[in-house]
């Protein structure tokens, strides 16, 4: 009487089990990635020195408001167009040209807005921004 374990099959193994091989390859890949990043974290650099100047602060803002009655205000102070022209000439003489923020009421006349812009342009102030509501 013979003792036998398993099936009575002499054909042998038809397929190779690849799961242990894949597990080993994944572990090797992780080890390679970790050691590659630790071994060379960055490239050492010596940066050049320059003589570039530091950029100045932005120029001051002048707020020009025009209400529905066509009154013109410089930073909240109501002025005539002649006084406004004098202020524009004084502002253009400064070292840094100021930015003009123009706030015009939607009911104000286009002529008043055009007069303000003309006087600013005549004084040499060309940086004009229009303020709107969202």
C-alpha positions in Angstrom: 0.0 0.0 0.0 1.5 3.2 -1.1 0.9 6.5 0.6 0.2 9.5 -1.8 -0.6 13.2 -1.1 -2.5 15.3 -3.6 -3.8 14.3 -7.0 -2.6 11.5 -9.1 -1.4 13.9 -11.8 2.0 13.7 -13.4 1.6 16.6 -15.9 3.6 19.1 -13.7 3.3 22.8 -13.4 1.9 24.6 -16.5 2.2 28.2 -15.2 4.7 30.2 -13.3 3.5 32.2 -10.3 4.6 35.9 -10.9 3.2 37.5 -7.8 6.3 37.0 -5.6 8.4 38.4 -8.4 6.2 41.5 -8.7 6.4 42.0 -5.0 10.1 41.9 -5.0 10.3 44.3 -7.9 8.0 46.9 -6.2 10.1 46.7 -3.0 13.3 47.3 -5.1 11.8 50.2 -6.9 10.7 51.9 -3.7 14.2 51.4 -2.2 15.8 52.9 -5.4 13.5 56.0 -5.4 14.1 56.7 -1.7 17.9 56.4 -2.0 18.0 58.4 -5.2 16.2 61.4 -3.6 18.3 61.3 -0.4 21.6 60.9 -2.2 21.2 64.0 -4.4 18.6 66.4 -2.8 19.6 69.4 -4.9 22.3 70.8 -7.1 24.6 73.2 -5.3 24.6 76.7 -7.0 26.5 79.9 -6.5 24.3 82.7 -7.7 25.8 85.8 -9.3 25.7 89.2 -7.7 24.0 92.1 -9.6 23.8 95.8 -9.2 20.1 96.1 -9.9 18.3 98.9 -8.1 15.3 98.2 -5.8 12.0 99.2 -7.4 10.4 102.3 -5.8 7.0 102.1 -4.2 4.1 102.8 -6.6 3.2 106.5 -6.9 0.5 108.1 -4.9 -3.1 108.1 -6.0 -5.1 111.2 -6.6 -8.8 110.6 -6.4 -10.9 112.9 -8.7 -14.6 112.6 -8.1 -17.3 114.0 -10.3 -20.9 113.9 -8.8 -24.2 114.1 -10.6 -24.2 118.0 -10.3 -20.9 118.0 -12.1 -18.9 119.2 -9.1 -15.3 118.1 -9.2 -13.5 117.0 -6.0 -9.7 116.4 -5.4 -9.4 113.7 -2.7 -12.8 114.9 -1.3 -12.2 118.7 -1.6 -14.5 120.4 -4.1 -12.6 122.5 -6.7 -13.3 124.5 -9.8 -11.8 123.4 -13.1 -9.2 126.3 -12.9 -8.1 125.2 -9.4 -8.0 121.6 -10.6 -5.7 122.6 -13.5 -3.4 124.3 -11.0 -3.3 121.2 -8.8 -2.5 119.0 -11.8 0.4 121.3 -12.8 1.8 121.1 -9.2 1.4 117.3 -9.1 3.2 116.9 -12.4 6.3 118.7 -11.0 6.8 116.0 -8.4 9.6 113.4 -8.8 7.1 110.5 -9.2 4.1 111.0 -11.4 0.9 110.3 -9.4 -1.9 108.0 -10.6 -5.2 109.7 -11.1 -8.2 107.6 -10.1 -11.3 109.1 -11.8 -14.7 108.4 -10.1 -17.5 109.8 -12.2 -21.2 109.5 -11.3 -23.2 107.8 -14.0 -25.4 110.8 -14.2 -22.5 113.3 -14.6 -22.0 114.9 -18.0 -19.4 113.5 -20.4 -18.2 117.1 -21.0 -17.1 117.4 -17.4 -15.2 114.1 -17.5 -13.5 115.2 -20.8 -12.5 118.5 -19.3 -10.9 116.8 -16.3 -9.0 114.4 -18.5 -7.9 117.2 -20.8 -6.5 119.2 -17.9 -4.7 116.2 -16.6 -3.2 115.4 -20.0 -2.2 119.1 -20.5 -0.3 119.0 -17.2 1.6 115.9 -18.4 -0.3 113.3 -16.2 -1.2 110.4 -18.4 -1.7 107.6 -15.8 -5.5 107.7 -15.4 -7.6 104.9 -14.0 -11.4 104.8 -14.1 -13.1 103.5 -10.9 -16.3 101.4 -11.2 -18.5 99.4 -9.0 -18.8 95.6 -9.4 
